[in-house]
Amino acid sequence: TIESQLPQLDVVHGPKECKECKELQTAEALLRSEEEPEKVAVVEVEIGSSQSKATPRQISTLCNKAYGYRRLSESEARSRLAMGDGGSNRVLHVAYRNGELVGCCSSTLQPPWTPRSCGHWGLLSVHPDAQGTGVASALIAAAERRLLDAGCRSIQIEYEFTASDPDSERLLQWYEGKCGFKSGSPPPKRGSEFRCCRKKLDEDSVYKSSGEVVTRLSRVSLSEASESDFNRSSDEDELERRAVKMCRVS
């Protein structure tokens, strides 16, 4: 996903009369047809780097189109790509189809707000013309495979859920159903809440795309990743506090 994606933090928020509402709608569009992707060309997913075919401007433009607002600046995209030049805690997975950029997704081996060996993925963005064709599934599969191969034993995501909202219900079914994430409490029957979800990560639980995917991974172990690779903003500090509070259920 799919994250409330405040700048620099990969989290998902529910429907509101603000940019979080647009983000939830974006997530819904991404997942609308993911369960049965049509037969289309192979999706190739790589760890983005400064040498990637996709430019920072192209990635920024794609993310902003997918979310419907200015989610990622060109300089932020450049910084995220550069993280893939060496052993890095957080990287950007970049998806291509027929050589054209169609999506991206981040994965982090050790965010500052998760338990040891608990990874994280987010910033799930797919070009509007490619949504519903298996690109999102391919990106999540690549992100979770990287986390598993690096030594992570669990994954955490966060999103905001609003009771009785069809889009929120659909996201809950996908995150806490098909993707296998579990929260420490059932969803609320009224109002909204910030849901912190995790799942154990192994060969049985790692997400697998139903489409044909070619993945190029950067082999970095959890022990080699440095916390300095994960650059945080004031928004991240606030979201971390919320995530830590919510996650004290395990």
N, C-alpha and C positions, 0 to 999 in steps of 0.2 A: 503498500500500500502500500494500512496506508495511513499515514501519520497526520494530529492537527498540525500541520506542518507550519509551525512558527519558524521564522528564519533560523536555520542551523540545527533544528531539532526535528527528528522524524517521528511524529506522533499523529494519530487520527482524531478528529473532533466531529461531533454530531451537528445536526442541522441548526443553524442560527441565522439571524438576519445580518450576516457578516461574511468575511472570507472563509470562515470555517464551514459555513453552509455550502459554499461553492466547492470546497474541498471534498465534502461528503458526497456531493453530486458527482464529482470527478471519480471518486472511488466506486460509486455505484455504476457509472458508465464503464469503468474498467472491468468490472466483474460481471456485467450483465450477460455476456455470452461466454465467459471463460469455462463454464462447465462442459460445454460442447463446442470447442473451437472448430471452425470449418477448415477444410483442407486447404492450406496455404503454404507458401514457401517456408523453408527452414528458417528458424530464428537463430542467429549466432550471437552469443553473449561473451563479452570479454571484460577483463578488469581494465577500466579506463586508466589512461596515463597521459603524460604530456605528448606522447607520440601517437595518440589515438587519431583515427581518421575523423571522428566527430570533433568539432571545434567547441571551445567554451561557449561561444555565441549560439551555436546550434543547440547545444544541450540546454542552455538557459532558455532559449526560445521554446523548445519542446516542453520543458517543465512548466513554463508560464502558460502555454496554451492548454496543457492538460489540466492545470488547476484553475484556470480562469482568472488569475491575478498574478502579480509579480512575486512568485515564490522563490526564485533563484536568480541572483544577478550573474552577469558574465564573469566577474571577478571571483565569485563564490564557486562557480562551475570550474574555473581554471584551477582554483585551490583544491577542489575535490579530485580533479583529474591528476594533479601532481602527487596526490597521496598514493597513487598506484605506481609511482616510479620506483619505489623500493618497498621494504618491509613496512607495512603500515597497519595501524589498528583499524582505521576506517577506509574503505575504498568505494568507488563508484562503479557498479556494473553497467555496462553499456550494451544495448541490444541493437542488432542490425537485421534487416531482411532485404535480400537482393542488393546488399551493399549500402542501403540507406538507413540512417538512424531512425529507430522506431520507439525507443524507450530507454529508461535507466532506473536504477534502484541502488540504494546504498546498503552496505552491511558493515557492522562494527563488531570486532572480536570481544572487546571489553569496554562497554560504556561505563562512565563513572557512577551511574545509578543502579547497575545490576549486580547481582551476586557474582562471585568468582566463577569463571568459566561459563557465564551466561551471556551469549551474544545478542545482537539486535539487528533487524533490517527495517528499512523505511525509504522515504522519498520515492515511492513507486510512481513512476510517470510513464505514460504511453501516449504516443501521438494520437490525436482524435481519430484520424483515418485508420489507425491500426488497432483501436480498442475492440475488444471482443474477439480477437483472432489468436489468442494464446500467448501474446507477448508478455503480459503480466505474469502468467504462470511460469514462463521460461525464466523470467528475471528472479522470481521468488525461489525457484528451484536452484538457480545458480548461487544465489545469496546463501541459502541454507546449506548447500553443499560446501561452500567455502568455509562457513562457520564450523560445520562438522569436521571437515578435513584439518582445520586448524586446531582442533582440540576442544571446542565448545561442547558442553554436555546439555545445554538448554538454550532456549531463545526467548526473549521477551519482546512484546509489542504493547503499545498503549493506544487506546482510542476512546472517544467520547460517545456514549450511547444515550439515545433519547427514546423513552418508552412510547410505544404505539406509532412510531414513525416507520413507515415501510422501508426507507433506505437504511435506517439504523438496524432494523430487524434483518435485512438482507446481509448487511456487513457482519452482524453477529453470527448468522448462520455460516458465513464463509470463513471468518476468522476462527470461531470457536467450534466449527463443524469440520468442513473440508480441510482447513489448514491445521487443525488439531490443537489449537491453543485453548487453554483453560484459565478461567479467572477463579479467585478465591471465594466468590459469592455469585448467586444467580443475578441476572439482569433485573433492574428495578421495574416495578409495575407502573410507576408514574415518575415523571420528572426525568432528569438527566444525571449521568454519573461518568466519571473518568475511570475506565476499566483498564486494569493492568493485567495482562495475560501472559502466561508462559507455557512452554511445552518442553518435555524432555527431547533431546536430540540424539538420534541414533539412525542406523540404516533403515529401520522400519518406519520411523516417524518423519524423516527428512522429506520435504515436499518434492514431488515428482511431477513434471509437466507431462500432460497427455499428448503434446505435440512433439515434433521432431526438433531437437535443439542441439546445437554445437556450442560447447562451452570451453573457453580458454581461461584457466585459473592461475592465479599467482599463489605459489606455495609459501605461505607464511604461517608459522605456528603461533599459538596463543602466547607462549612464553616469550616470543621475539617481539611482540607488539608493545609499543610504548604508549603510555597515557598521553604523552605530549603530541601524539599523532591525532588526538581527538580535540579539535579546537571548539571551545564552548563560548556561547554568548550569554547575556543576562537572561534571555528567554529560556535558555537551556537550564540555567540554575533554578529558575522557578519551576519548570516542568520536572526537573529532577526531584525537587522537594515533594511535588505532588506524586510522582511515581514511587518514591521511597515510602511515603505515607500509605499509599494504596497497596503496596506490595508487602506490607507487614502482616500478611495473612498466611504466610507459609511457615 
